[in-house]
C-alpha cells in the first residue's frame, strides 16, 4: 500500500490474514504502527496493508 494512502486513525486490512486494524502511526521508512481490535500495537510493513473499504456486492 502506498504511504500516501495511509492515514493515522484510518482502518486498513492485513493482506495475509484479512484482519482489520487501526493505523496509529505511519513511518516514511516503510512500516506503520497498527492496533488490533483485540488489543496491542504492532509494526507492520506498509506493503502488507490494503484499504479496508468494502468491495461492492455483485449479484
N, C-alpha and C positions, 0 to 999 in steps of 0.2 A: 504494500500500500504506500502510496506517495505521501511524504511528510506533509505536503500541502493539504491533504485530505484529512489529516489527523488534527483534532482539536481537543483541548483539555475539557473534560466534562462530557464528551461525546461517547456514544456507545459504539463498540466495534465487536467483530466476531473473530475468534481464533480459527484459522482455516482448517487446521488438522482435527480439532475436536468439535467445532461448531458452537463452543461456549460463547455467550455474550458477556463482555466485560466493559467496565467503565474506564476510560482513559484518564489517568490522574496527571501525568506529565509526559511531554513529548521532547525527546532529545534530538539534536541535529546529528548525532553520532550513529543513528540507525536503530535506535530502540526506544520503547515507551515504557512507562510505569503504568501498569493496569491493576484494577481492583476487581476481584471475583465477587460474585453475589454471595458466596459462602464465607467471604472474608479473606483478608490477606492481600498485600500488594506485591507484585512481581514484575521483573523486567522481561519484556517480550520484544523480539525483533520486529521492526515495522513491516518487514516483508511477510511475516506470518499473520498479519492482521488484514481484515477486509471490512468493508462497510457493513453495518448491522441492519441496514434498511431492508424491509421485507420485499421480496420479489412479488410482482403481480401474479395473481392466481389465474391460471389458464383453464378454461372449461372446454 
